Amino acid sequence: MTVKIAERMNRMAPSGIRKVNEKALAMERAGERVLHFELGRPDFDTPEYIKKAAWEALEAGKVHYTSNFGLMELREAIAAKLLRENQVSYKPTEVLVTVGLSEAVMAVLATLLNPGDEILVPDPVWLNYINVPNLLGAKPVTYSLKEENGYQLDIEEIHSKVTAKTKAIVIVTPNNPTGGVLTRDVLQQLADIAIQNDLMVVADEVYERLLYDDAEHVSIASLPGMKEHTFTLNGMSKAYAMDGWRLGYVAAPEEYILAMNKFHQHNTTCAPNFVQVAGAAALNQEGDEVEEMVKEYKRRRDYAVKAINAIPGISCQCPKGAFYIFINCKSLGMKSAELSAYLLENAKIALVPGDVFGPGGEGYLRLSFAASYDSIVEGCQKLKEAVAALQKN
């Protein structure tokens, strides 16, 4: 039998994050103990009130298809949340419920991009924003997020990269992998570019609730004239520790929602009924659960940043959002993939090489502090010992 794989699949790179994870799991199956800092997966359980809502929905027989657009009660809850927390007024009909944020990314870009179109994408970035345009025959054009600029985008660079073929600009704030949060001033300048050039902004806000210190999350759709220029993408995975439930959404002008729903209909039909019920409960019945998780994330972040910056040869900025630390390892003189492999093999700690997120990530490692405090303390000590041993050789 001849294996016949479409050429378009060669345009997509496999997940470098999952490559590290699979290696770590294989080591564990062989009897080794590995500390996991590679996945962006909350280590908290889903709050009890959300699980209770799902169980009650199952008991009530909520096991069948919903509207392709999503349950109206969930779309109403999302619209209310976006007004309450993000200061953007959406009708429920301007919301599409998806099977996780990943499907929302695919639906938005499949709806927006034609072959040959260009889309501006951060570097470094979660690589779905590179892989999906490539799959669609569009061209991702990267712009830099540099440590020395506090991982803020450079407005002049954006200006220089907008062409007649540019269709949209992607922003991820708070950012994966850097933990940077775009400021209101930067977002206003970006909004001016979008309006002047009639561009869409794809705004990934899935980490918006995970903020520290004085950081402010600003939804670019809330800025004057930007609602009609914005796809706001979000999901339940990070804030509510619902990553395995696979529930996301996109808010946009209704014409785009209708078009995206055609993709969604033929891709996944709908998110599971009882999961959508639980999602509505998450938004409508939240107490202090998210706030308590953020407090614990901050405690872990504070320890890890101090410990990492005390290790000769490596350093990091203190992230303002999300649950990642982007560790600068350039002075060690190793490629990030080599260093990641060395640390996994020798220190039994799993970190993601920065080049997984694009060329701008070379020389960095991503550490997820969505792991227990004790694991982070132990992991930082192992990192210190491994770096010291490396410098001796």
N, C-alpha and C positions, 0 to 999 in steps of 0.2 A: 504494500500500500504506500502511495506517495502522500506525504504530509503536505497539505496545501494551505499555508498560512498567508493571509492577505498582507501585502507590502506595508499597509498602513500601521500594522502592529510593530514594525521595526522603528517607527517614529516615536514610540513610547519606551521610556526607560523603566525597568522594574524598580520597585520601592527599595531604596537603599536603607531605609529605616527597618523594614521588615527583613532585609538581609542580615542585619546585625541581630535582630530578634531571633531569627531562625537558628543562627549559629549559637546564640546563648541557650536556646531551648534544647538544642542537640547536646550541648555540654552538660546541661542538667540531666538529660536522659541518661547520659553516660556516668552520672553520679557526682558531678562537680556542682559546687554551690556558686551561683552567680548573683550579683547584685544588679538589678535592672533599673537603668536610668535612660533607656532608649525610647520608650513609648510615651506618647502624649495621652496617657490614659489615667484619669483620676483613680487614686487608690482607695477613695472613700466608697462606701456602699451608696446606692441610690436612696435618697431619703424615704423614710417609711411611708409617709402619706402618699407618695407617688406610687409605690408598690401596692399600697392598699387600693388606690383608685384602679390600677390595672387588674388586680384580683377581682374586685367588684364588677368590673366591666366583663371579665371572662365569665364570672358567675351569672351575669345577666345576658350572656349569649352574644356579646359584642365581638364576634369572630368572623364576620363576613365583610365583603367589600364595602368601602365607603365611596363617596364621590371621589372622582379622580383628583379634584382640587383639594380634598381633605375635608374632614368633619367641619361643619360650620361652627360648632362650638369652639373648636381649636383655632380656626381662622379668626374668629371674633376675639379670642383670648390673645392671640398674637398681635392683632391690630390694637387692642387695648394696651398691651405691653409696650408696643412701639410708640404710642402716644405718651404713655405715662413715664417711661424711662428714657426714650430717645428723642422726644419732642417732634415726632413725625406723625402726621395724620394720614393713616391708610384706611381704606374701606376693606372689609373682609374679602371682597372680590379682587383686591389687589395683593392677595397672599396665596401662594401655592405651597402646600405641605409636601415634603419630599422624604425619601428614605435616606436620612442622614444629609449632612452638608455636602458630602461628595457627589451625591446625585444632583443637588442644587447647582453645584459648579458645572457639571456636565450639561444640565438642562439650559442654564444661562448661556454658556459659551456656544452650544450647538444652535441655539436660537439666534445668537448675535453675530457669529463669525462666518463669513464666506471664505472659500479658499483664496489665499493671497492677501487677505486682510491682515493688518498688524494690530497687536494688542500689547500695551506697555505693562510689564510685569516686574515686581521687585526682584532683586538679587542681593542676598539670598531669599528663598521663598519655599513654602510647601510646594512640592513639584507637580501637583495636579495642575497648577496654573501654567506650567510649561508643557506637560504631557498632553493635556486635552487640546490646546490650540494646535499642537503638532499633529495630533490624530485627525483633526478637522481640516488640515491643509492650510491653516493660518500660520502667521509668523509671530511668535512671542519675541518682543524686543525688550531687553532687560534694562532697568535703571538701578543705580547703586543705592544700597543702604549701608553706610560706612560707620564703623565703630567710632571714629574720631568726630563724626557729626551726631553722635548720640542716636544713631540709626534713624535719623530723620531723612526724608527724601530731599534731594536737591532740585529746587524748582527750576533753576536754569537748565539742568540736565533734562528735565521733563520737556521744557520748551524745545530743546534742541532735538529731541527724538520724536516729536509729533510730526507726522507727514500726512500727505493726502490719503494714504492708505490706513492711517490709524483709526481704529473703530472704538477703542475703549482703553481704560487704564484700570489696572487691578491694584487695590490697596488691601493690606491685611493688618488691622490694628485693633488690639495689641497683636504684635507680630510673632509668628512662628517662622524662624527659630530664634530671633534675637531678643524677644521680650520688650522691644521698643514700642512706644505708643506715640502715634503722630499727634502733634500739637494742633490746637485750634487754628493758629495762624497759618501753619503749613497747609492744613486742609482747606482753609479759605482761599489761599493762593492756587491750590490745585483745582478747587471748584471754579475759579475764574478761568483757568485754562480749559476746563471741560465745557463751560458755557460758551466761551469765545470760539471754540473749535467744534462745537456740537458733538461732543464725545460722551459716551456712557462711562460711568464709574462702577466697577464691580467691587463692592465693599464687603469684605469678609470680616464679620464682627463676632465670630464664635467665642472669642476670649474676652469679650467686653466686660464681663462681670468680675474678671480676675485682675484687679487693679490694686496697686500698692502706693503707699506714701501719698504724695500730692497729685498723682496722675489723674487726668480727666479723660474719659472717653467721650468723643464727639462723633456722632453719626453724621457723615457728610451729607446725607439726604436731608438733614435738618437745616442746612444752610440755605439762604435765599436762592431760589431758582433751581435747586439741586434735586428735588424729589423726582422730577421727570427725567433726570439724567442719571439716576442711580438704581442699581440692583443691590438691595440690602440682603446679605446672606447671613444666616445664623442657624443655630441648632441647639439641641438639649444636651449634647455630649459632655461639655466641659463644665458649665456652671452647675448642672444638676447631677453630675456623675452618671449620665445615661448613655455612655458611649456605645454599649452593646444593644441598646434599644433601637438605634438607627432612626432618629427622627430629626429632620431639619426643615428649613423653610426659606423661601425667598419672597421679598416684598418688592413690588415694582409697578409701574403703570399697567393698567389692566390689559392693554393691547399685548404687552409682553407676556403677561400671565397666560392669556389665551393661547399664544403661540407655544410657550414652554409646556403647557399642559399636553399638547400633541406629542411631544417627546416623552413626557412623563407617562402618558397613557400606554405607550408601546414599550416602555422600559420597565416600569415596576407596577403600574396600575394605581397603587395607592400604598401608603404606609399601613401596617396592621391596625385594625380598628381599635383594639384595646390599648395599643401603644399611643394612639392619638388621644384617647380618653385620658390616659396618664399624663400626656404632655399638657393637656388643658388644665389638669389638676396642678401640675408643677407651676404653671404660670399664675393660676388663680388663687392657690392656697398656700403659697410660700410664706414661711415664717422667717426664722433666722438661720436656716440651714446653709444657705450659700454664704452668708456673712461669716459663719463659724468656719466653713471650709477655707475661705480666703484668709482668715486669721492664722490658721495652721499652715497654709502655704507660705505666708509671709515669715512665720517663724523658721520654717525650713530654708527659705530663700536667704534670710539674714545669716543663718549659720553657714550655709554653703558658700555664699559670696565672700564672707570673711575668711573662711578656711582656704578657699581657692586662691585668693589674693595673697595669702601668706606662703604659698608654695613658690619657691624660686623657679623662674622659667616660664610660668604661665600666669594669666591674669584674666579678669572679666569685669565688665560693667555690671552694675546692679540693675536687673531688669525692673521696669515699671509695670509690666503686665504679663499675662499668660503664666505658665509655670516652667519656663525654660531659662537656662543660663548658657550663654554662648561664650565658650572659653577660648581665649586667644592663646594658641600654642605655637605660634610662628617661630619663636626663638629656639624651639627644640630641634628645628631643622628636619622634621619629618613631614611627609604628606599626611593629611588628616586621616585618610583611610588606613595608612600604615600604623599610625598612632592608635587609632581605634582598635585595630586588630591586636596590636601589642598589649593594650590595656585589658582587652577581653581574655587573651591567652594567659597573660602573666599575673594580672591583678584580679581577674574574675569580676571586672566591672564593665557593664555594657553601656557605652556612649556612642552617639551617632557622629560619624565624620561630617564636618561642615560642608564638604564638597557635594554631599547628597542634595543640598539645597541650592546648588548653583556655583559657578566659579568664584563668586564673592565670598563663599563660605570656606574656601580652601584656607588651611591654617587654623581652623577652629574645630571645636567639638561641641555638640549640643548635649547638655545634661538636663534631663527632666527631673524637677523636684516634686513631681507627683508620685512620691515614694515616701515611706515612713521616715520620721525624723531619725530614728536609730539607724536605718539603712543609709541615710545621707551622711550621718556622722562617720559610720564605718567606711562608706564609699570614699569620702574625702580623705580619710587616713590612708586608704589603699592607693588612692591617686597620688598622694604625696610621696609615699614609699616607691611607687612605680616610676614616677618622674625622677626622683633622686637616683634610683638604680640606673635609669636610662642615661642620665647625665654623667655617671661614672664611667660608662662604657665608651 
